[in-house]
Amino acid sequence: MKWEEVRSIYPNQFVKIEITDSIIKNNKQIVKNVDIISPVKNEEATKELLNSRNNVVVYHTSKDKIEIGIRINKSNH
């Protein structure tokens, strides 16, 4: 499902989604498609995000697109 569709179904709120298609560009993951897991109440958004793993994220539908910064670990370990 495209992010625009998610935004129309759940306007101006947090949603828990699974990223199903994305590309990496300029150290950002640019999301193309997602599956909706569930809407998330504002007061639960941080907790849900901190408990998310793999391609599952919590994002607010006020955002026009999903771009997630990628941290590069520069340690020599």
C-alpha positions in Angstrom: 0.0 0.0 0.0 1.3 3.5 -0.8 1.8 6.0 2.0 -0.7 8.3 0.4 -3.4 5.7 0.9 -2.4 5.2 4.5 -2.7 8.9 5.1 -6.2 9.0 3.6 -7.4 6.1 5.8 -5.8 7.4 9.0 -5.5 11.2 8.7 -3.3 13.1 11.2 -2.4 10.2 13.6 0.3 7.7 14.3 0.2 4.3 12.6 2.3 1.2 13.1 3.4 -0.1 9.7 5.6 -2.7 8.2 7.9 -1.4 5.4 7.5 -3.8 2.4 9.4 -1.8 -0.3 12.0 0.9 0.0 15.2 2.3 -1.6 18.4 3.7 0.0 19.5 7.1 -1.2 21.8 9.6 0.4 21.9 7.7 3.7 18.1 7.6 3.9 15.6 4.8 3.5 12.9 6.1 1.3 9.8 4.0 1.7 7.7 3.1 -1.3 5.1 0.6 0.1 3.9 -0.4 3.5 1.4 -2.7 5.2 -0.7 -1.3 8.0 -0.4 -3.1 11.3 -2.6 -0.7 13.4 -3.4 2.8 14.3 -1.5 4.0 17.5 -2.7 6.4 20.2 -0.6 9.5 20.6 0.3 8.5 24.2 1.5 5.1 23.1 3.5 6.1 20.0 6.9 6.3 21.7 6.5 3.0 23.5 5.4 1.3 20.3 8.3 2.7 18.3 10.9 1.7 20.9 9.4 -1.9 20.8 9.4 -2.1 17.0 11.9 -4.3 15.2 13.1 -5.0 11.7 10.9 -3.2 9.1 8.2 -2.2 11.6 8.0 1.5 12.4 5.6 4.0 13.9 5.0 7.1 11.8 2.7 10.1 11.8 0.4 10.5 8.8 0.9 14.3 8.8 4.2 13.6 7.0 4.1 13.7 3.2 6.5 10.8 2.8 8.5 8.4 4.8 12.2 9.0 4.9 14.2 7.4 7.6 17.8 8.4 8.3 20.3 5.6 8.4 23.1 5.7 11.0 26.4 4.2 9.8 28.4 2.6 12.5 32.0 3.7 11.9 33.6 1.6 14.7 36.3 -0.9 13.8 34.8 -3.7 15.8 
